[in-house]
Amino acid sequence: MAPKAGTAGRRTAGRRTAAQRSGDAAEAAAAARLVASGWQVLGRQVRAGRAELDLVAVDPGPPAALVIVEVRWRGSRAFGLAEETVDGRKIGRLRAGLARLLAAGTLPDGRPVPRLAARIDLVAVEPPVVPGGPPRLRHHRAIG
């Protein structure tokens, strides 16, 4: 199996914490949902300067767009919704990461970054309502 784009130098799956594994599963669920909706996921956990972009994808539109997708996982709503954890500073870091990715012009695996209008989306992921069921996802477009 080929490594995911942008994961060079990451810890192996066996050394990841439970929280990191939950986050990885949330990113995988978000990516699967986007692909099922016709999107193309170009990379997961893509490094762009100091920023890590959870997902880099193409929304086929119309109009087609390059999208940085921030994925937020919460195991419960005891401390609020996942959406509430994305503040202005985080959006600023995502914008900076997007700018670095566009300036580089290539993804970490060498593929060119598509020349499309760009935006930042958020996908919030929560546990399934019924144990063993699919996770709950909420997709918020153009958050910043």
C-alpha positions, 0 to 999 in steps of 0.5 A: 500500500502506498503511503498517504500524501504528506505523511512522510516522517509521521509516527507509525500507526502502532505508536499513535495515541488513542486520540490520534487514532480517533482523529485519523478515523475521523479524517478517513470517514470525512474523506470517504464521505467526500469521495462518495459525493464525487470529490477527489481527495488529493492528500491527507495530513498535508504539510504546508510550511508549519501547517498541517492540512487535514484534507486537500480535495477538489469539489467538482462543483459547479463551480469546481474548487480546491478545498482545504478541509479541516476535520474536527472529531468529538467523542461527545457533546459534553464540552460543546460541538466540534465546530466550536473549536475552530476559532479565528486563529485556527482559520488564520493558520489554515489560510496561511497553509493554503497560501503556502500550498498554492505558492509551492504549486505542488503537493508533497508527492510532486503532483501539481496543485490544481489551478482552481478557486480555493476555499476552506471547509470544516467537517465535524465528526461525532460518534454514531447514534447507534453503536456500530453505525456510521459516524455523524458528519456535518459539512460546513462550506467556506468557513474562512 
